[in-house]
Amino acid sequence: MRDLSLHPDRLLPAEPTTRAIARELYAQVAGLPIISPHGHTDPEWFAGNAPWTNATELLLAPDHYLFRMLYSQGVDLDALAVPRKGGALPATDPRVAWRLFAKNWKLFRGTPSSIWLPHVFTEVFGISVDLDEASADHYYDTIAEALATPAFRPRALFERFNIELLATTEGAGDALQHHKTIRASGWQGKVVTTYRPDSVIDPEHDSFARDLRRFAELSGEDVESWDGYLAAHRKRRADFRAMGATATDHGFLTARTANLSTAQCETLFAKVMGGKADAQDAELFRAQMLTEMARMSLEDGMTMQIHPGATRNHNARLFDSHGRDKGADIPRATEYVEALRPMLDLFGNEPNLKVILFTLDETTYARELAPLAGHYPCLKLGPAWWFHDSPEGMRRFREMTTETAGFYNTVGFNDDTRAFLSIPARHDVARRIDCGFLARLVAEHRMADWEAAEIAQELTVGLVRKAYGLPTPSREVEPA
């Protein structure tokens, strides 16, 4: 078996002078707490604090970065023990599924997963041999033994990872019971929710009608009238804020917004609720609701996140068998300048509104997003996201946005993950890449070393706290 270890200079610049500067910067931020303000981990893990049982359940089956690559090479998702639509588990031995993954581990060479997972294997589980077919059972047994101990329960790992805050994401029809259980338990870990109302805003969502009924039940409002529908959103947002939420999240295909009159809104809403809306009507309704969500964010102070540009569930057959979020979401071109204009005409100059823009279309960084965020007080740029959550993607983001938007119109890093154990690895990658970028500016005499140290800390903890309205602890390490 080959040895597995992490090089201390991984991801830092190769040029010796720049690398030395990056080392010093990284040393000052490596131990800072993790702030994860947007993600998709399961709050039930922290509510029940039940142990995970095996590597497949914990690391493989929930991680679409992993199984989408394997699927692309002809591996069936059932063979990987990925749950089917509705949550039913296939009759697959999880050890056999892990062996299949280990056999194909070479497929991930050069991908972000080949950085994240070795970090998990070595730093979390103490494994020192490389993953392959021969070591698969060693991995499986070592991980299973660790997971059976109290030190590897969800709450214990949360504390070990030095997580200051972790935000999950729930829909408008979620009763937030797991978050209530966490609050009632007395545990001090800060796990909050995020309001994601897409399924009750998008008339083309497959569960729109079902989720609207649940939305009405939980809000107590008449969601079949325009005024009642908006009131229901305000009530649910208040419910989410009571569970610690500081942000909303919106993930439609486009970033289009609209500014319709009340009469136009009522007419459009009647078509939607009457089942008479066509695709153009559905798009206009989503656009108007992004503007309404911005209006509500200005009222209640919640940060608004817009994640457009993913063609969801592109593989129809896989969607029928396994449902959403199974690696078949594909990026597409996204326009922001005209799409956001109606909302910005209303609220763009409001300094108290915080709207974070994400993209899967990197061509918009320098042309559209950085100039927009570099002008409008309400706009900030989210970090490199999803397909671009990689060393190269993070570097491209800094290179294409900094000269126009600067650092202070960005919001640090968020991991946006379902894979809880990868969170420290993902944040470590971001810190190393940012320190490398700053080190180059210092080496080129474009920035003083003390400025770089200050910005490195801001990119790690300061900007994310500000963007999501989070408090700064009274004791914070100052950059040297």
N, C-alpha and C positions, 0 to 999 in steps of 0.2 A: 504494500500500500504506500502511496505517495504522501508526504507530509503536507499538512495544511497550516498556513500561518498568514498573518496579515502584515504587510510591510509598513513600517511606521511612516514612510513618506508616500504612501499610496495617494494618487490623485494630485499630489503637489507638483509644481512645475519641475521639468527635467533640468532646466538651466540652473547651475549651482548657486549663483548669486540670488536669483529670484526665489529659488527653493528655500534658501536660508531665511529670507524675509518671511516667506509664507509659513515656515515652521514656527517662527516667533509669534506671528499673528494667530495661528491655529492654537498654540499653547494657551493663549489668553481666553479663547472661547470654547475650547474642547469640553470643559467641565461645567459650562453654564447649563441651566435647566432646559428641558425640552418643552416647548409650547407648541401644541398641535391643535390649532383652532378650527380645523376642518378635516373630517375624515369619516370613515364608514365602518369603524369597529363596532362590535355588537355590545350595547350597554348591558345586556343580560350577563355578559362575562363578569362585569364588576358588581352587578346587583347580587348575583348568586354566589360569586367567587368559587364556583365549582371547578375542579381540576379538568384540564384537557387530558385526553387519554393516549393520544398517539400522534406521531409526526404527520401522518396524512391528514387527519382531522384539523390539525392546527396550522400546518404550513403549506400543504398542497391544495386540498380541496377548495379553500376559500380564495385562492390567489389567481386571478385571471391572467396576470402576467406569466404565470407558469403554465397553466393548462392551455392557454391560447397558442403558445409556441408548440407544445406537444401535439395539439389538435392539428396544427398546420403541417405536421409531419405524419399525419394519418393515425394518431393515437386517439381512440374513442374516449369520450369523457367518462363513460360508465366504468371503463377500465382504470380510471384515476380516482374513482369513488367520489366524483363530483355530484352533488345532489341534483335530482331531476326537478322539473317544474312542479311546484307545490311542496317541495322539500323532501320528497321521498328519496331515500338512499338506495343506490343500486346494490345488488347482492355481490359486492366486491370485497374481498379480504383487504383491509387497509394496508397490511404488510405487503401483499402482492402489488398493490397500487404503488407503494413507496419504492419497491424494487424496480418497477417499470420506470418511474421517474428517475431513479438513480442511474439506470442503464442509459437514459437519454440526457443526462446532465450536460454532456458536451454540447448539446444544442444551444445552451445559454452563453457560450463563450462570447465575450464582447458586449453582452447586454447588461443593463443595470442589475438584473437578477444575479449575475455572476459576481457582483459587488455586495449586494445586500445579504444574500444567503450565507456566504462564507463568514460574514460578520456575525450573523446569528449563530452559526455553527460553533465558531470559536469563542466569541465573547459571551454568549448566553449559555451555551451547553458545554463549553470546554473541550470540544472535539478537535483533535489534532491530526487527523488523516483526511485525505481528499475523498470526496464523494464519488463513488462509481459502483458498478454492479457488485464488485467483491466486498465493498464496505457497507452496502445498503443495510444489511441486518444489524451491523454494529451501530450505525446511526439510529436505526429504528429502536433498538433496545436501549441505547444510551439516552435517547430523548424520552422514551416511555418511563424509564426509571426516574429521570429528573422530574417529569411532570407529576409523578405520584407523591412528590414531597411538597410540604407547605411552602417552600421557597419559590416554587414555580406556579403557585396559584395566581390568578390574574391581578389581584390587588398587590401581592408581594412583588410581582414583576413591575407593575406600575411604579411602585416606590423605588425599586432597584434602578429603574431606568431614569430616575430623577425627572419625572414628568410633572411639570408645574400645572398644566391644564391639558385636558383631552376633550375635544368636542366630537360627538357622534352626529349623525344626521338622521332625522326622522321625518315622516310625511305628515301632512295636515290631519290625517285620520288616525294618528298614533295617540293613544291615551297616556303615553309617557310613564307607564307603570314601572319600568325598570329604573328610570331616573328617580321616581318617587321612592323606590326601595333603597336606592343608593343613599338618598338624602336621609331616610329614616334610620339607616343602619348605624349612623354615627361615624362611619369611616371618613377620614379627612381627605382622601383623594379627590381632586377636583375634576369630575366628569360632568360635562354639560351637554346640552342638545343643540341642534341647529334646525331651523324651520325650513323644510323643503316641500313646498306646496304644489310641485309640478303636476301630480296626478289629479288634482282638482282644479287646475288651471288649463291644462291641455286637453281640449275636446277629443283629440286623436289618441290619447293615452288609452291603453287597453283596459284599464280599471277605472276610467273616469266616472262612469255611472255608479259603480259600487262604492268608490271612495267618496263621492259626493254625499251618499246616504250616511256614511259614517261621519263625514264632516258636519252634516246637519245635526246628527245625534250628539256629537261632542260639544258643538258650539251652542246648541239650543236655538239656532237662528233659522229663519226661512231662507234657505239657500237657493230657492227658485225665484226670488226677486233680486234685482240688482243691489238694492240697498241692504237687504238681508245677507246676501252673499259677501259683500264687503265687510259687513259687521261680523260675519263669521270668521273672516280672516283676522280681523282685529282681536277678536276674543281668543282665537287659537294662538296668535302671536303672544298675547299676554300669558297664556298658559305655558308657552315655551320659555318666555322670559322668567317665569316663576321657577323653572327648572334650570336656570342659569344661562339660557341662550343669549348670546350677544349678536348673533348673525342669522341671516336667511341665505338660502342658496337656490339658484334657478338655472336649470340646465336644458334649455330648448335648442333647437337646431340652429336658429339664427339669434342675433342680438337685437332684432328689430324692436323698436318701441313705438308707441302711438300716443296721440293727444286728442282723443275724441270728446265731443260734447257729452253732457249727461244724457241727452235724448238719444244720441247715436249709441252710447254705451248700452242703454236700456234696450234699444232695438236689436243690437248685435247679441246681447245676452239672451234675449227671447229666442233668437234663432238657435243659439247654442243649446239652450235648455229644451227646446222643442225638437231637437234632433234634425234640424234643417240646415245646419251650417255646413258649407262645403270647405275645401282645403284652404281657400283664400280667407274665408271667415274665421277658420280656426287659427290661422296665422295672425290675423288682425286682433283676435281676442287675446292671444298670448302676448302680442305686442302691447296692447292696452294694459294688460295685467302687470307687465314689467313696470310700466309707469305708475300703476297703482301701488305696487310694492315699494317703489322708490318713495312715493308720497307717504306711505305708512312708516317707512324707515326714518323719514324726516320727523315724523310725529313721535315715534317711540325710541329712536336712537339706535336701532339695530343696524349693524353693518350689512350691506347688501352685496352678495357675491353673484356674479353672472358667469356661468360656465357654458358658453355656446359652442357649436361647431362639430358636434359628434352625431353622425348618422347612427342611430341606435338600432341594435338587433338586425344588422345587415343580413345575417344568415337566418333566413326564415325557418328552415327546417330545424336548426339548432334552437331557435326561440320556441318553436312548438314543443320540443322535447325537454329542454332544460330551462327555458325562461330567460329573464333579463340578466344582464351583467355576466355573460359567459364568454367574453373576449371577442365578440363580433361587432363591437362598436368601432366605426371607422371615421377618422377625421375628414373634414372637407373645408373648402375655402369659406372664409367668413368675412363679412364686411361690417365695419363699425362706425365709420364717419357719418353716413346718412342714417344708418340703423338707429343710432343713439340720439340723433338730433332732436326728435320730439321730446324725449325725456330731459335732455340737456337744456332745451329752450325753457323748460319749466323750472328745473332744479339744478342745473349745472353749476351755477354760481353760489350755491349754498355751501358754506364751509362746514356746516354741522351735519351734512349728509355724507356718508362714506359708502362709495360704490367701488368694489374691487372687480376689475376685469381680468378674465383669463382667456386664453386662446389655445387652440390646437393648430392654428394657421400661423406659422412663424413668419410668413411674408408680411404680416401686418405689424410686427414689432416696431420697426423703424418708420414705416410709412404711415401708420394710423394710430396704434396704441400709445407709443411713447409721446407723440405730439399731443394727443388728446389729454393724457395724464399730466403732461408738462404744461398744460394750460388750465384745465377746469379744476376748481378747488375740490369738487366732490369726488374726483376720480383718482384711483390708485391702481397700479398694475400688480396682479397676482403673479406668483413665481411660475417658472417653467412647469408645465402641468402634463400629467398622464404620459403620453407617448414621448414627451420631451423631459420627463423627470429623470434625467441622466446627466453624467458629467458634461457631455458635449452640448446637450440641450441647455444646461444651466450656464455654460460659458457663452453660448450664442445669445441667450437672453440678456446677460450683462453687456455683452459687446454691442448689441443692437438697440438697447434702450437707454443706457447710462448717459450717453452724450446728449440726449434730448430731454429725458425725464429725470436724470440724476438718480441718486440712491433713495432720496427721501420721498419720492413718489412711488416707491415700491413697498412691499409689506413683509419683507423677510421670506421665510420658507414655511410652507405647510405640506404635509406628506400625503394627504388625500388617500389614505390607504385603508384596506380591510385587513391587512396582515399586521396584527398588533406587534409581533416580535420584530418586525422589520423597521419599526419606527426609529429606534436609535441609529440603525445603519443609515437610513435615509437622511436623517438630520446631520449625521457625521459627514456624509458625502457633500451635502450643501455647504457645510462649514468649510470643508477643505477646498471646494471649488471657489467659494467666495474669497477665502484667504489667498488663494493663488491668483485670482484676478486683481485683488488689491495689491498684492506683492509686486505684480508687474507694473502697476502705476507708480509704486514707490521706486522700483529699480530704474524706471524711465524718468525719474525726477519730476513726475507729474503730481505727486502727492507726498506730503511729509509722513514719516513713519507714525507719528502720533495721530495724525488724521486717519490713517488706515486702521490703527488700533481702535479708534473711536467708532469708525464705520463698521468694522467687523462685529463689534458688540451690538450695534444697532441692528445689523442684518440678522443677528442670531436671536435677540430677545426684544430689543427696544421697539423696532418698527412694528412687529406683530402685536405687541401689547397696545400700541397706539391705534393701530388699524382696527382692532377688534374690541377696543374699549376695556382692556384688561388692566388691573392694577399693577403697579411696580412694587415689588417687595421693598421693605425699608432697608434691608441689607442686600445690596447688590455689589458684586465685585466690579471695581472700576478698572478700566484698561490701564495697563502700565505705560 
